[in-house]
Amino acid sequence: MELKKIRNFSIIAHIDHGKTTLSDRLLHMTGTISDREMENQLLDSMDLEKERGITIKAHPVTMYYNAKDGTEYELNLIDTPGHVDFTYEVSRSLSACEGALLIIDAAQGVEAQTVANVNLAMNHNLAIIPIINKIDLPHADVPNVKKQLEDILAIPSQDAVLASAKEGTGIEDVLESIIKMIPHPQKGETDTIQGLVFDSYFDSYRGVVAHMRVFSGTFRAGMQVKMLHTNKTVEIKEVGSFNPKPYKRPELCEGETGYITANIKSPSDVKIGDTLTDSRTPAKALPGFQEIKPMVFSGIYPINSADYEHLKSNLAKLQLNDSAFFYQAESSAALGFGFRCGFLGLLHLEIIQERLRREFGMDIIATYPSVIYKVVTTDGKQIDIDNPVYLP
């Protein structure tokens, strides 16, 4: 696909303003999924996401759309979480895009995460398309939302698209404005291949699967690529995209997003924000992501002490999929050996514990969550303490 016909965008909004419903509609409208496969929260693949009605992970999808000008375009969408604990997922997704759809609930107006996500998008220099969603609600107040757009976010309100994702109105206008207002990807600066890893997960058959945005060149199976962060060279086994399920493709070209698998066995080899490039003529590293600091700490211990190694390998797999999660080994007189874990917030903590129980079948005990305390000793030194055991 030529660069001019590719659009990479993500969907950002405050929690519950209708991001996932809109992305389900876009998939349906472009024929990526048939009527038979259409279900609510199609992109939320985790059971936890469906039960709580929230998005936890960002999900990439490739769609093909025949526009009114008669051209077929490739649209790469990344649906992102709206919850404040998962802002990190959003900032990573934006680095793989040129534009963002900003969704605002016609009844609620601009809210806290709306402002935070707009600031993230502006820092990445993205084209922003405002979409006023849920206009079918009886208490929708469109003129007020347009005024908020201009006063609070400084975004011109005449660009706003009116839509109702639930009823399916205005979806075609959304697709047309994506093509008109979001710029196509720029040609890469180097002659060699260069791609940015923005997410990854562990598959028990294929090892580590990395989600990647290609910035220059073409990635195919059989190529030798170098991971600049770990300095390892691996051979690509398969490349592909998502529609929402992964499917194989012969190659991933410049400007596209998709996944690659190579014989990467250990989760620690892949760093999110790493650059993949040609092993013989490596390109320079792309700007990665800022490291994130955990806010809430809690100890996680196996109920049966024999499960310690098992817990350790499962935590490594979770960290691969969620780089904001942090853990280190510790021991306690009462609970034996376990791990001190750091999280972005209480919801994040709850989700990780639940995923350990469900996806890995672990029996765990978690200690009471605490935050970092700054302790000033009598000789004037300042120490950071995340565990009461270390109090001087």
RAVEN-V895318 format. One record per residue. N is the residue number from 1. RES is the residue in one letter. SS is DSSP state (h for helix, s for strand, l for the rest). PHI is phi in whole degrees, 0 to 359 (999 if undefined). D_FIRST is the distance of its C-alpha to the first C-alpha in Angstrom with 2 decimals. Layout:
BEGIN
N|RES|SS|PHI|D_FIRST ; N|RES|SS|PHI|D_FIRST
END
This chain:
BEGIN
1|M|l|999|0.00 ; 2|E|l|293|3.83 ; 3|L|h|303|6.54 ; 4|K|h|296|8.39 ; 5|K|h|258|6.73 ; 6|I|s|253|7.24 ; 7|R|s|230|10.95 ; 8|N|s|250|13.07 ; 9|F|s|214|16.59 ; 10|S|s|232|19.73 ; 11|I|s|248|22.78 ; 12|I|s|236|26.13 ; 13|A|s|185|29.63 ; 14|H|l|290|33.25 ; 15|I|l|301|34.16 ; 16|D|l|70|34.43 ; 17|H|l|268|32.83 ; 18|G|l|103|30.38 ; 19|K|h|294|27.12 ; 20|T|h|292|26.67 ; 21|T|h|296|27.78 ; 22|L|h|294|25.24 ; 23|S|h|293|22.35 ; 24|D|h|301|23.80 ; 25|R|h|296|23.75 ; 26|L|h|297|20.14 ; 27|L|h|298|19.25 ; 28|H|h|290|21.66 ; 29|M|h|295|20.62 ; 30|T|l|276|16.91 ; 31|G|l|76|18.27 ; 32|T|l|293|17.06 ; 33|I|l|235|20.75 ; 34|S|l|276|23.35 ; 35|D|l|303|26.71 ; 36|R|l|293|28.45 ; 37|E|l|274|26.59 ; 38|M|l|295|26.91 ; 39|E|l|215|29.36 ; 40|N|l|289|30.28 ; 41|Q|l|53|28.87 ; 42|L|l|296|26.12 ; 43|L|l|276|24.45 ; 44|D|l|277|27.85 ; 45|S|l|275|28.11 ; 46|M|l|282|31.37 ; 47|D|h|302|34.62 ; 48|L|h|301|35.95 ; 49|E|h|293|33.23 ; 50|K|h|292|34.01 ; 51|E|h|295|37.77 ; 52|R|h|272|37.87 ; 53|G|l|68|35.19 ; 54|I|l|234|33.49 ; 55|T|l|260|30.21 ; 56|I|l|250|30.90 ; 57|K|l|255|27.63 ; 58|A|l|281|24.26 ; 59|H|s|238|21.75 ; 60|P|s|269|17.95 ; 61|V|s|215|15.93 ; 62|T|s|251|12.36 ; 63|M|s|234|12.43 ; 64|Y|s|243|10.65 ; 65|Y|s|227|12.62 ; 66|N|s|272|13.55 ; 67|A|l|280|15.11 ; 68|K|l|293|18.32 ; 69|D|l|278|16.81 ; 70|G|l|85|15.29 ; 71|T|l|261|11.55 ; 72|E|s|267|9.48 ; 73|Y|s|248|8.34 ; 74|E|s|258|7.54 ; 75|L|s|250|10.94 ; 76|N|s|254|12.29 ; 77|L|s|252|16.05 ; 78|I|s|237|18.92 ; 79|D|s|277|22.30 ; 80|T|l|243|25.12 ; 81|P|l|288|28.91 ; 82|G|l|254|31.31 ; 83|H|l|287|34.44 ; 84|V|h|302|35.89 ; 85|D|h|294|36.30 ; 86|F|h|247|32.55 ; 87|T|h|303|31.57 ; 88|Y|h|299|30.43 ; 89|E|h|301|27.61 ; 90|V|h|294|26.49 ; 91|S|h|295|26.58 ; 92|R|h|291|24.47 ; 93|S|h|294|21.76 ; 94|L|h|295|21.72 ; 95|S|l|290|21.06 ; 96|A|l|262|17.54 ; 97|C|l|238|16.79 ; 98|E|l|251|16.85 ; 99|G|s|209|18.78 ; 100|A|s|217|21.25 ; 101|L|s|267|22.76 ; 102|L|s|261|26.49 ; 103|I|s|260|28.41 ; 104|I|s|233|32.09 ; 105|D|s|290|34.59 ; 106|A|l|295|36.40 ; 107|A|l|268|39.69 ; 108|Q|l|273|39.56 ; 109|G|l|78|37.97 ; 110|V|l|285|36.84 ; 111|E|l|236|37.96 ; 112|A|h|304|38.20 ; 113|Q|h|291|34.84 ; 114|T|h|299|33.15 ; 115|V|h|295|34.61 ; 116|A|h|299|33.85 ; 117|N|h|289|30.15 ; 118|V|h|295|29.81 ; 119|N|h|298|31.41 ; 120|L|h|300|28.97 ; 121|A|h|296|25.98 ; 122|M|h|291|27.74 ; 123|N|h|295|28.41 ; 124|H|l|269|24.69 ; 125|N|l|55|24.26 ; 126|L|l|268|22.00 ; 127|A|s|283|21.72 ; 128|I|s|251|23.92 ; 129|I|s|252|23.93 ; 130|P|s|282|27.32 ; 131|I|s|234|27.61 ; 132|I|s|267|31.17 ; 133|N|s|261|31.23 ; 134|K|l|62|34.14 ; 135|I|l|287|35.43 ; 136|D|l|279|37.08 ; 137|L|l|291|39.60 ; 138|P|l|298|43.13 ; 139|H|l|258|43.59 ; 140|A|l|290|40.24 ; 141|D|l|232|40.96 ; 142|V|h|295|37.99 ; 143|P|h|302|39.92 ; 144|N|h|295|41.10 ; 145|V|h|294|37.62 ; 146|K|h|297|36.39 ; 147|K|h|294|39.40 ; 148|Q|h|298|38.65 ; 149|L|h|306|35.05 ; 150|E|h|284|36.57 ; 151|D|h|286|39.67 ; 152|I|h|269|38.46 ; 153|L|l|258|34.78 ; 154|A|l|57|34.83 ; 155|I|l|247|31.74 ; 156|P|l|300|32.17 ; 157|S|h|283|32.96 ; 158|Q|h|289|31.68 ; 159|D|h|282|28.08 ; 160|A|l|292|29.01 ; 161|V|s|258|27.58 ; 162|L|s|268|30.28 ; 163|A|l|209|29.34 ; 164|S|s|226|30.94 ; 165|A|l|295|28.70 ; 166|K|l|293|31.60 ; 167|E|l|277|32.21 ; 168|G|l|84|28.57 ; 169|T|s|269|29.29 ; 170|G|l|76|27.02 ; 171|I|h|290|23.89 ; 172|E|h|294|22.02 ; 173|D|h|298|23.19 ; 174|V|h|297|21.78 ; 175|L|h|297|18.22 ; 176|E|h|294|18.62 ; 177|S|h|288|20.05 ; 178|I|h|298|17.22 ; 179|I|h|291|14.87 ; 180|K|h|282|17.78 ; 181|M|h|259|19.27 ; 182|I|l|268|16.88 ; 183|P|l|291|15.37 ; 184|H|l|283|11.75 ; 185|P|l|298|11.77 ; 186|Q|l|277|13.65 ; 187|K|l|293|13.13 ; 188|G|l|297|15.16 ; 189|E|l|277|18.80 ; 190|T|l|246|19.25 ; 191|D|l|274|18.21 ; 192|T|l|269|18.60 ; 193|I|l|281|16.68 ; 194|Q|s|205|17.54 ; 195|G|s|219|17.02 ; 196|L|s|250|19.28 ; 197|V|s|276|20.98 ; 198|F|s|249|21.72 ; 199|D|s|191|23.35 ; 200|S|s|197|24.57 ; 201|Y|s|212|26.84 ; 202|F|s|254|29.09 ; 203|D|s|248|28.77 ; 204|S|l|293|32.02 ; 205|Y|l|266|30.41 ; 206|R|l|254|27.41 ; 207|G|s|80|28.85 ; 208|V|s|279|26.93 ; 209|V|s|253|23.41 ; 210|A|s|257|21.68 ; 211|H|s|273|19.12 ; 212|M|s|220|16.94 ; 213|R|s|251|14.68 ; 214|V|s|274|12.94 ; 215|F|s|263|14.13 ; 216|S|s|204|13.56 ; 217|G|l|80|12.75 ; 218|T|l|228|11.40 ; 219|F|s|260|13.70 ; 220|R|s|228|14.82 ; 221|A|l|296|18.05 ; 222|G|l|93|21.06 ; 223|M|l|281|20.35 ; 224|Q|s|266|23.27 ; 225|V|s|240|22.50 ; 226|K|s|250|25.14 ; 227|M|s|265|25.82 ; 228|L|l|293|27.40 ; 229|H|l|290|29.68 ; 230|T|l|262|31.41 ; 231|N|l|62|30.89 ; 232|K|s|262|30.11 ; 233|T|s|251|27.87 ; 234|V|s|229|26.26 ; 235|E|s|258|24.28 ; 236|I|s|289|21.09 ; 237|K|s|264|21.87 ; 238|E|s|201|18.86 ; 239|V|s|236|15.52 ; 240|G|s|186|14.15 ; 241|S|s|229|13.57 ; 242|F|s|243|16.11 ; 243|N|l|217|16.63 ; 244|P|l|305|19.57 ; 245|K|l|274|20.64 ; 246|P|s|294|18.84 ; 247|Y|s|224|17.00 ; 248|K|s|281|15.99 ; 249|R|s|228|12.59 ; 250|P|l|293|12.50 ; 251|E|s|202|10.72 ; 252|L|s|247|9.64 ; 253|C|l|264|7.55 ; 254|E|l|308|8.89 ; 255|G|l|89|9.30 ; 256|E|l|267|8.84 ; 257|T|s|243|12.18 ; 258|G|s|183|13.76 ; 259|Y|s|229|16.84 ; 260|I|s|227|18.34 ; 261|T|s|240|21.72 ; 262|A|s|219|23.93 ; 263|N|l|290|27.66 ; 264|I|l|257|28.63 ; 265|K|l|272|31.91 ; 266|S|l|260|33.39 ; 267|P|h|303|32.08 ; 268|S|h|286|33.51 ; 269|D|h|287|31.13 ; 270|V|l|257|28.12 ; 271|K|l|252|28.56 ; 272|I|l|288|26.46 ; 273|G|l|98|25.14 ; 274|D|l|283|25.04 ; 275|T|s|254|22.63 ; 276|L|s|258|21.16 ; 277|T|s|212|20.92 ; 278|D|s|292|21.66 ; 279|S|l|288|25.26 ; 280|R|l|276|26.27 ; 281|T|l|236|24.99 ; 282|P|l|293|24.62 ; 283|A|l|274|23.11 ; 284|K|l|283|25.20 ; 285|A|l|290|25.17 ; 286|L|l|282|23.16 ; 287|P|l|298|25.57 ; 288|G|l|274|26.28 ; 289|F|l|240|28.18 ; 290|Q|l|288|31.85 ; 291|E|l|293|34.08 ; 292|I|l|250|35.56 ; 293|K|l|258|39.26 ; 294|P|l|292|40.64 ; 295|M|l|252|43.19 ; 296|V|s|243|44.96 ; 297|F|s|241|46.46 ; 298|S|s|207|47.81 ; 299|G|s|269|49.08 ; 300|I|s|243|47.65 ; 301|Y|s|235|50.05 ; 302|P|s|286|50.06 ; 303|I|l|294|52.95 ; 304|N|l|260|53.72 ; 305|S|h|297|53.94 ; 306|A|h|289|52.79 ; 307|D|h|275|49.28 ; 308|Y|h|302|48.79 ; 309|E|h|296|46.47 ; 310|H|h|298|44.50 ; 311|L|h|296|44.07 ; 312|K|h|298|43.00 ; 313|S|h|290|40.11 ; 314|N|h|289|38.98 ; 315|L|h|295|39.04 ; 316|A|h|296|36.82 ; 317|K|h|292|34.23 ; 318|L|h|292|34.45 ; 319|Q|h|293|34.11 ; 320|L|h|300|30.85 ; 321|N|h|272|29.41 ; 322|D|l|211|31.27 ; 323|S|l|285|31.82 ; 324|A|l|276|34.21 ; 325|F|l|271|36.71 ; 326|F|s|226|39.27 ; 327|Y|s|212|42.14 ; 328|Q|s|213|44.98 ; 329|A|s|290|47.88 ; 330|E|s|208|51.26 ; 331|S|s|228|54.47 ; 332|S|s|227|56.98 ; 333|A|l|298|60.60 ; 334|A|l|274|60.28 ; 335|L|l|253|56.83 ; 336|G|s|83|56.44 ; 337|F|s|272|53.15 ; 338|G|s|197|49.96 ; 339|F|s|226|47.27 ; 340|R|s|267|47.21 ; 341|C|s|244|43.92 ; 342|G|s|247|42.42 ; 343|F|s|228|40.42 ; 344|L|l|278|39.02 ; 345|G|l|183|41.28 ; 346|L|h|290|43.29 ; 347|L|h|294|40.49 ; 348|H|h|301|38.44 ; 349|L|h|299|41.61 ; 350|E|h|297|42.18 ; 351|I|h|295|38.63 ; 352|I|h|298|38.82 ; 353|Q|h|298|42.26 ; 354|E|h|294|41.16 ; 355|R|h|294|38.13 ; 356|L|h|297|40.53 ; 357|R|h|289|42.83 ; 358|R|h|276|40.28 ; 359|E|h|286|37.47 ; 360|F|l|245|39.84 ; 361|G|l|61|43.15 ; 362|M|l|272|45.01 ; 363|D|l|261|48.46 ; 364|I|s|232|48.59 ; 365|I|s|245|50.95 ; 366|A|s|245|49.62 ; 367|T|l|279|51.99 ; 368|Y|l|296|52.40 ; 369|P|l|292|49.57 ; 370|S|s|223|50.63 ; 371|V|s|245|49.23 ; 372|I|l|281|49.84 ; 373|Y|s|251|53.31 ; 374|K|s|264|54.36 ; 375|V|s|249|57.85 ; 376|V|s|257|60.20 ; 377|T|l|279|62.87 ; 378|T|l|295|66.45 ; 379|D|l|272|65.83 ; 380|G|l|87|63.05 ; 381|K|l|281|60.01 ; 382|Q|s|244|56.98 ; 383|I|s|236|55.16 ; 384|D|s|265|52.22 ; 385|I|s|232|53.09 ; 386|D|l|251|50.87 ; 387|N|l|217|53.50 ; 388|P|h|304|57.15 ; 389|V|h|300|58.28 ; 390|Y|h|273|57.60 ; 391|L|l|300|59.87 ; 392|P|l|288|62.30
END
